[in-house]
Amino acid sequence: MPEYKHFPLADTAEGLTEADIIAWQVKPGDTVTVNQIVVEVETAKAAVELPIPWAGVVTELLVEPGQTVEVGAPILTIDVDPGGKAAPAPAPAAAPAAEEPAEEEMKPLVGYGSKAVVTQRRARKGAGAPVAVAPAPVAVAPAPAPVAPVAPVPPVAPSKPKGGYVPLAKPPVRKLAKDLGVDLHALTGTADGGVITRDDVHAAANGSTAPTTVQSVVDSGYDPATRERRVPVKGVRKATAAAMVQSAYTAPHVTEFLTIDVTPMMEFREKLKKSREFAGVKVTPLTFAAKAVCLAAKRTPDVNAVWDEAAQEIVYKDYVHLGIAAATPRGLVVPKVRDADSMSLKELAIALTELTDVARQGKTTPAAMLGGTITITNVGVFGVDTGTPIINPGESAILCLGAIKDTPWVVDGEIKVRKVLQLSLSFDHRVVDGQQGSEFLADVGALLADPAVAITY
């Protein structure tokens, strides 16, 4: 006889509670093997391909691409013992847990943590236990004519706004309209700019003015709804937004700027490209910046530390897990180069190339984005001179690279055209004082202005 199992959405990283279904790799009727990839999902950290732990025949896909699913919720039904004629197992219904047979516990995916998956689903909106209503007593005598309930003011049926029209009214006026059952969309404000006042609401509630429709606004040809797009905030974009808000309103940011002549660095880069040791290796200004950050962090370890609010301690990291901010089709991700401080310039160049290629393909794993100590963001690739970056949560500093441009520069008393770069450094002032931030930025600038300075470190 067939044996059906529900494949739940696994916990792909600690702390995640939901994921978006991107694409199914199988369809009903397909035969699958153990650890075969069956679905691609997008979590708050990255896009992840999920393997199934059983072999068998797919009988039903329980969710559609684009849906957001909670961790532990069933997404697929599989027959692990095909051959019988029994009907596929229905999707789990909302019923007391004690009445359902216990399913086999799903283990977390290998390499994604040790958190056990609990198949617990959120109650649907609007769902609730049925409420018993006692029947009204029936009189023996003929019932009198029904009397309509008495209300202070009969509510006005709300009309759906047309053309994206939004009535102009202050919050207290909106509350008053709600309490009196007045539809603001049916009013025309008498204050300057068409703003609806309390008197307008009271007048409408007393029936002294006839409702005015917004048809005139629509007829004017201005229809914002036809020229606007709304995109749900999910996955990486949702997580990035939450992280940036948390960082901006938690860590007191300070940003400093430095403009440097990097002509010697660019000349040295050309020499490396022609050398046998760096044949086939992509060396970019980001490569030099990564090396400079690692060297400068040894002299100013404060930028590689982090504030522990719970313990009221500053944690100094004796290693550099260098984050590289990368723009991807799904949003901003910051994968890490582990132990970047122990790498040579060539090793850093190779690691950065691999890291950015994987990020642009949307294949960065959640584990690759955890545990950073300091970050570099390169807005120069977009032709931008500089910026004031927000610190990545869990870190205390972020370095921003601007575009390298030909700029007039004074050299030995003469004006010459040089390759000039602007740097900016944002740091957490709870951890890094102005002196330490300035010294670190100056060290990075000196190393980029003349790579030979690295010999002295």
C-alpha positions as CSV (number, residue, x, y, z in Angstrom):
1,M,0.0,0.0,0.0
2,P,1.2,3.5,-0.6
3,E,2.8,5.4,2.3
4,Y,2.4,9.2,2.1
5,K,4.6,11.7,3.9
6,H,4.4,15.5,4.0
7,F,7.7,17.3,3.4
8,P,7.8,20.5,5.6
9,L,9.7,23.6,5.0
10,A,13.0,23.0,6.8
11,D,14.8,25.6,9.0
12,T,17.7,26.6,6.7
13,A,19.3,28.9,9.3
14,E,19.0,29.7,13.0
15,G,16.3,32.2,13.7
16,L,14.4,32.1,10.4
17,T,10.7,31.7,10.7
18,E,9.5,31.8,7.1
19,A,10.6,31.6,3.4
20,D,9.2,32.4,0.0
21,I,8.8,29.7,-2.6
22,I,10.7,30.7,-5.7
23,A,10.4,27.7,-8.0
24,W,9.6,24.0,-7.9
25,Q,12.1,21.6,-9.4
26,V,9.6,18.7,-9.5
27,K,5.9,18.2,-10.4
28,P,3.2,15.7,-9.3
29,G,4.1,12.2,-10.7
30,D,7.9,12.8,-10.7
31,T,10.0,10.1,-9.1
32,V,12.6,11.6,-6.7
33,T,15.7,10.2,-5.0
34,V,17.1,10.8,-1.5
35,N,18.6,14.3,-1.2
36,Q,17.3,15.4,-4.6
37,I,16.7,19.1,-4.9
38,V,12.9,19.6,-5.1
39,V,12.4,23.4,-4.5
40,E,14.2,26.7,-4.4
41,V,13.2,29.1,-1.6
42,E,14.3,32.6,-0.6
43,T,14.8,33.2,3.1
44,A,15.7,36.5,4.8
45,K,19.3,35.7,4.2
46,A,19.6,34.1,0.7
47,A,18.1,31.8,-1.9
48,V,18.5,28.2,-0.9
49,E,17.8,24.9,-2.7
50,L,16.1,22.3,-0.5
51,P,16.7,18.5,-0.9
52,I,14.1,15.9,0.1
53,P,15.2,13.2,2.6
54,W,13.1,10.5,1.1
55,A,12.8,8.6,-2.2
56,G,9.5,8.1,-3.9
57,V,6.9,9.7,-6.1
58,V,5.6,13.3,-5.7
59,T,1.8,13.3,-5.4
60,E,1.0,16.9,-4.6
61,L,2.6,20.3,-4.4
62,L,0.9,22.1,-1.5
63,V,2.0,25.7,-2.1
64,E,2.4,27.8,-5.2
65,P,5.6,29.8,-6.3
66,G,5.5,33.3,-4.7
67,Q,3.8,32.2,-1.5
68,T,5.3,32.9,1.9
69,V,5.4,29.7,4.0
70,E,6.3,29.3,7.7
71,V,9.0,27.0,8.8
72,G,7.5,23.6,9.5
73,A,4.5,24.0,7.3
74,P,4.0,21.1,4.7
75,I,4.9,22.1,1.2
76,L,4.9,18.8,-0.7
77,T,3.3,15.3,-0.4
78,I,5.3,12.2,-1.4
79,D,4.5,8.5,-1.7
80,V,7.5,6.7,-0.3
81,D,6.1,3.3,-1.1
82,P,4.5,3.7,-4.6
83,G,2.5,0.9,-6.1
84,G,-0.8,1.1,-4.2
85,K,-4.1,2.7,-5.3
86,A,-5.0,4.7,-2.2
87,A,-5.8,8.4,-2.7
88,P,-3.1,10.9,-1.8
89,A,-3.0,12.1,1.7
90,P,-4.9,15.4,2.1
91,A,-3.1,18.5,3.3
92,P,-3.1,18.7,7.1
93,A,-6.2,20.4,8.4
94,A,-6.4,22.7,11.4
95,A,-7.2,20.3,14.2
96,P,-6.0,19.7,17.7
97,A,-2.5,18.3,17.7
98,A,-3.5,15.4,19.9
99,E,-5.9,14.0,17.3
100,E,-3.3,13.9,14.5
101,P,-0.9,11.0,14.1
102,A,2.7,12.0,14.8
103,E,4.8,12.5,11.7
104,E,8.4,11.6,11.4
105,E,10.5,14.4,12.8
106,M,12.4,16.4,10.1
107,K,16.1,16.9,10.8
108,P,17.6,20.3,9.8
109,L,19.5,20.4,6.6
110,V,23.2,19.4,6.9
111,G,25.3,22.5,7.6
112,Y,22.3,24.7,8.6
113,G,22.3,24.3,12.3
114,S,20.9,21.9,14.8
115,K,17.5,23.4,15.4
116,A,14.7,20.9,15.4
117,V,11.8,21.6,13.1
118,V,8.4,21.9,14.7
119,T,5.4,21.6,12.4
120,Q,3.4,24.4,13.9
121,R,1.3,26.7,11.7
122,R,-0.1,30.1,12.4
123,A,-3.9,30.3,12.7
124,R,-5.5,31.8,9.6
125,K,-6.7,35.3,9.7
126,G,-10.3,35.6,10.7
127,A,-10.4,32.0,11.9
128,G,-11.6,31.3,15.4
129,A,-13.8,28.9,17.4
130,P,-17.5,29.0,16.4
131,V,-19.5,31.0,18.8
132,A,-22.8,29.5,20.0
133,V,-25.7,31.9,19.8
134,A,-28.6,31.4,22.1
135,P,-32.0,31.5,20.3
136,A,-34.2,34.5,21.0
137,P,-37.2,33.7,23.2
138,V,-40.4,33.1,21.2
139,A,-43.5,34.9,22.5
140,V,-46.9,33.1,22.4
141,A,-48.7,36.2,21.4
142,P,-48.4,37.6,17.9
143,A,-45.0,39.3,17.7
144,P,-45.0,43.0,17.2
145,A,-43.5,44.5,14.1
146,P,-39.7,44.4,14.3
147,V,-38.1,47.6,15.5
148,A,-34.9,48.7,13.9
149,P,-32.0,49.1,16.3
150,V,-31.5,52.7,17.5
151,A,-28.1,54.2,16.9
152,P,-26.9,57.7,17.4
153,V,-25.9,58.1,13.7
154,P,-26.5,55.5,11.0
155,P,-23.1,54.5,9.5
156,V,-22.4,55.7,6.0
157,A,-21.5,52.8,3.7
158,P,-17.8,53.4,2.8
159,S,-17.1,53.9,-0.9
160,K,-14.1,52.5,-2.5
161,P,-11.6,55.2,-3.4
162,K,-11.2,55.7,-7.1
163,G,-8.0,56.4,-8.9
164,G,-5.9,56.1,-5.8
165,Y,-7.6,59.2,-4.2
166,V,-6.7,59.7,-0.6
167,P,-8.7,62.2,1.4
168,L,-6.7,64.9,3.2
169,A,-7.5,64.9,6.9
170,K,-5.5,65.0,10.2
171,P,-5.5,61.9,12.4
172,P,-8.0,63.3,15.0
173,V,-10.4,64.2,12.1
174,R,-10.0,60.6,10.7
175,K,-10.8,59.2,14.2
176,L,-13.8,61.4,14.5
177,A,-15.1,60.3,11.1
178,K,-14.6,56.7,12.0
179,D,-16.5,57.1,15.3
180,L,-19.4,58.9,13.6
181,G,-19.5,56.5,10.6
182,V,-18.6,59.1,8.0
183,D,-16.8,58.2,4.9
184,L,-14.1,60.7,4.2
185,H,-13.9,59.7,0.6
186,A,-17.4,61.2,0.1
187,L,-16.4,64.6,1.4
188,T,-14.7,67.6,0.0
189,G,-12.7,69.6,2.5
190,T,-13.4,73.2,3.1
191,A,-10.0,74.2,4.5
192,D,-7.1,75.4,2.3
193,G,-5.9,72.7,-0.1
194,G,-9.1,70.7,0.3
195,V,-8.2,69.5,3.8
196,I,-11.2,68.0,5.6
197,T,-12.0,69.6,9.0
198,R,-14.0,68.5,12.1
199,D,-16.8,70.8,11.0
200,D,-17.0,69.0,7.6
201,V,-17.3,65.7,9.4
202,H,-20.0,66.9,11.8
203,A,-21.9,68.5,8.9
204,A,-21.9,65.2,7.0
205,A,-22.9,63.3,10.2
206,N,-25.9,65.6,10.7
207,G,-26.9,65.2,7.1
208,S,-26.8,69.0,6.3
209,T,-24.5,68.5,3.3
210,A,-24.9,66.1,0.5
211,P,-22.0,63.7,-0.1
212,T,-19.6,64.9,-2.7
213,T,-18.0,62.2,-4.8
214,V,-14.4,62.2,-6.0
215,Q,-15.5,61.6,-9.6
216,S,-14.2,65.1,-10.5
217,V,-10.8,64.1,-9.4
218,V,-10.9,61.0,-11.5
219,D,-12.3,62.9,-14.5
220,S,-9.4,65.3,-14.4
221,G,-7.3,62.6,-15.9
222,Y,-5.0,62.2,-12.9
223,D,-5.0,58.6,-11.9
224,P,-1.9,57.7,-9.9
225,A,-2.9,54.1,-9.6
226,T,-2.2,53.5,-13.3
227,R,1.4,54.8,-12.9
228,E,2.4,53.1,-9.7
229,R,3.8,49.6,-8.9
230,R,3.7,47.9,-5.5
231,V,6.2,45.1,-4.8
232,P,5.9,43.0,-1.6
233,V,8.8,43.3,0.7
234,K,10.1,39.8,1.2
235,G,13.3,37.7,1.7
236,V,16.6,39.5,1.5
237,R,15.1,42.9,1.0
238,K,12.9,42.5,4.1
239,A,15.9,41.3,6.2
240,T,18.1,44.1,4.9
241,A,15.6,46.8,5.8
242,A,15.2,45.5,9.3
243,A,18.9,45.2,9.9
244,M,19.6,48.7,8.6
245,V,16.9,50.3,10.7
246,Q,18.2,48.4,13.8
247,S,21.8,49.6,13.1
248,A,20.9,53.2,12.3
249,Y,18.8,53.6,15.5
250,T,21.1,51.5,17.8
251,A,24.7,52.4,17.0
252,P,25.6,56.1,17.1
253,H,27.2,56.5,13.7
254,V,30.1,58.8,12.9
255,T,31.4,59.1,9.3
256,E,34.8,60.5,8.3
257,F,36.1,61.2,4.8
258,L,39.6,61.1,3.2
259,T,40.6,62.0,-0.4
260,I,43.9,60.3,-1.6
261,D,46.1,60.1,-4.7
262,V,46.1,56.4,-5.7
263,T,48.2,56.8,-8.8
264,P,51.1,54.6,-7.4
265,M,48.5,51.9,-6.5
266,M,47.1,51.8,-10.0
267,E,50.6,51.7,-11.5
268,F,51.5,48.8,-9.2
269,R,48.3,47.1,-10.3
270,E,49.4,47.2,-13.9
271,K,52.8,45.6,-12.9
272,L,51.0,42.8,-11.1
273,K,48.8,42.1,-14.1
274,K,51.9,41.5,-16.2
275,S,53.7,39.3,-13.6
276,R,53.7,35.5,-13.9
277,E,52.6,35.0,-10.3
278,F,49.3,37.0,-10.9
279,A,48.6,35.5,-14.3
280,G,44.8,34.9,-14.6
281,V,44.2,36.6,-11.3
282,K,41.8,39.6,-11.2
283,V,43.3,42.3,-9.1
284,T,41.0,45.3,-8.5
285,P,41.1,48.4,-6.3
286,L,38.9,46.4,-3.9
287,T,41.7,43.8,-3.6
288,F,44.1,46.5,-2.4
289,A,41.4,47.9,-0.1
290,A,40.8,44.5,1.5
291,K,44.5,44.1,2.2
292,A,44.8,47.6,3.6
293,V,41.8,47.1,5.9
294,C,43.3,43.9,7.3
295,L,46.7,45.5,8.0
296,A,45.2,48.7,9.4
297,A,42.9,46.7,11.7
298,K,45.9,45.2,13.4
299,R,47.1,48.6,14.4
300,T,43.7,49.8,15.4
301,P,41.8,46.8,16.7
302,D,38.9,48.9,17.9
303,V,37.4,48.9,14.4
304,N,37.3,45.1,14.5
305,A,35.5,44.9,17.8
306,V,31.8,44.9,18.7
307,W,29.6,46.3,21.4
308,D,27.8,43.6,23.5
309,E,24.8,45.5,24.9
310,A,23.5,42.6,27.0
311,A,26.9,42.0,28.8
312,Q,27.9,45.7,28.7
313,E,31.3,44.6,27.2
314,I,33.3,45.4,24.1
315,V,34.4,42.2,22.3
316,Y,37.7,42.4,20.5
317,K,38.1,39.9,17.5
318,D,41.6,38.6,17.0
319,Y,40.6,37.6,13.4
320,V,39.1,39.5,10.4
321,H,36.1,38.0,8.7
322,L,35.8,40.7,6.0
323,G,32.3,41.5,4.7
324,I,31.9,42.6,1.1
325,A,28.7,44.4,0.3
326,A,27.3,43.1,-3.0
327,A,24.3,44.2,-5.0
328,T,22.2,41.3,-6.3
329,P,18.9,41.0,-8.2
330,R,17.3,40.1,-4.8
331,G,18.9,42.9,-2.9
332,L,22.0,43.7,-0.9
333,V,23.9,40.8,0.6
334,V,27.2,40.9,2.6
335,P,29.1,37.6,2.3
336,K,32.3,37.2,4.3
337,V,35.9,36.3,3.5
338,R,36.9,34.2,6.5
339,D,40.2,34.9,8.1
340,A,41.0,37.5,5.5
341,D,43.9,38.9,7.7
342,S,45.8,35.6,7.1
343,M,45.6,35.8,3.3
344,S,48.2,37.1,0.9
345,L,47.2,39.7,-1.7
346,K,46.8,37.0,-4.4
347,E,44.7,34.8,-2.1
348,L,42.5,37.8,-1.3
349,A,42.1,38.5,-5.0
350,I,40.9,35.0,-5.8
351,A,38.6,34.8,-2.8
352,L,37.0,38.2,-3.7
353,T,36.4,37.1,-7.3
354,E,34.7,33.8,-6.2
355,L,32.7,35.6,-3.5
356,T,31.3,38.3,-5.8
357,D,30.5,35.8,-8.6
358,V,28.5,33.6,-6.3
359,A,26.7,36.6,-4.8
360,R,25.6,38.0,-8.2
361,Q,24.3,34.5,-9.1
362,G,22.1,34.6,-6.0
363,K,23.7,31.5,-4.6
364,T,25.3,32.9,-1.5
365,T,24.4,30.5,1.4
366,P,23.1,31.9,4.7
367,A,26.2,30.6,6.5
368,A,28.4,32.7,4.3
369,M,26.8,35.9,5.5
370,L,27.2,35.3,9.3
371,G,29.9,36.3,11.7
372,G,31.5,39.3,10.0
373,T,33.8,41.7,11.9
374,I,34.2,44.6,9.5
375,T,32.8,45.4,6.0
376,I,33.8,47.2,2.8
377,T,31.2,48.6,0.3
378,N,32.4,49.8,-3.1
379,V,30.0,52.5,-4.5
380,G,32.8,53.5,-7.0
381,V,31.7,50.8,-9.4
382,F,28.5,52.9,-10.0
383,G,30.6,56.1,-10.6
384,V,29.7,57.6,-7.2
385,D,32.4,59.6,-5.4
386,T,31.5,58.7,-1.8
387,G,28.8,57.8,0.7
388,T,27.8,57.6,4.3
389,P,27.3,53.8,4.8
390,I,25.3,52.2,7.6
391,I,27.2,49.8,9.8
392,N,26.4,46.1,9.4
393,P,24.7,44.8,12.6
394,G,27.2,42.9,14.8
395,E,30.1,45.1,13.6
396,S,31.6,48.5,14.4
397,A,32.9,49.9,11.2
398,I,32.3,49.9,7.4
399,L,34.7,51.4,4.8
400,C,33.2,52.9,1.6
401,L,35.3,53.2,-1.6
402,G,34.4,55.8,-4.2
403,A,35.1,56.1,-7.9
404,I,38.7,56.5,-9.0
405,K,38.8,59.6,-11.2
406,D,41.4,61.7,-13.1
407,T,41.6,64.8,-10.9
408,P,44.0,67.9,-10.8
409,W,46.3,67.3,-7.9
410,V,49.3,69.2,-6.5
411,V,52.5,67.2,-6.8
412,D,55.8,68.8,-5.7
413,G,54.3,72.2,-6.1
414,E,52.9,71.5,-9.6
415,I,49.4,70.7,-10.7
416,K,49.2,67.3,-12.4
417,V,46.4,65.0,-13.4
418,R,46.3,62.1,-10.9
419,K,44.2,59.1,-10.1
420,V,42.2,60.2,-7.0
421,L,39.9,58.2,-4.7
422,Q,37.6,59.3,-1.9
423,L,37.2,57.1,1.2
424,S,34.6,57.3,3.9
425,L,34.5,55.4,7.2
426,S,31.4,55.0,9.3
427,F,32.0,53.6,12.8
428,D,30.1,53.0,16.1
429,H,31.1,55.8,18.5
430,R,30.4,53.5,21.5
431,V,33.3,51.4,20.5
432,V,35.5,53.6,18.3
433,D,36.6,57.0,19.4
434,G,37.3,59.8,16.9
435,Q,41.1,59.2,17.4
436,Q,40.9,55.5,16.6
437,G,38.6,56.0,13.6
438,S,40.9,58.8,12.2
439,E,44.0,56.7,12.7
440,F,42.5,53.7,11.0
441,L,41.2,55.7,8.0
442,A,44.6,57.4,7.7
443,D,46.4,54.1,7.7
444,V,44.1,52.7,5.0
445,G,44.6,55.8,2.9
446,A,48.4,55.6,3.3
447,L,48.4,52.0,2.2
448,L,46.3,52.7,-0.9
449,A,48.3,55.8,-1.8
450,D,51.6,53.9,-1.7
451,P,51.3,50.1,-1.4
452,A,55.1,50.0,-0.5
453,V,54.1,51.3,2.9
454,A,52.8,47.8,3.7
455,I,56.4,46.7,4.2
456,T,56.6,48.8,7.3
457,Y,53.6,47.1,9.0
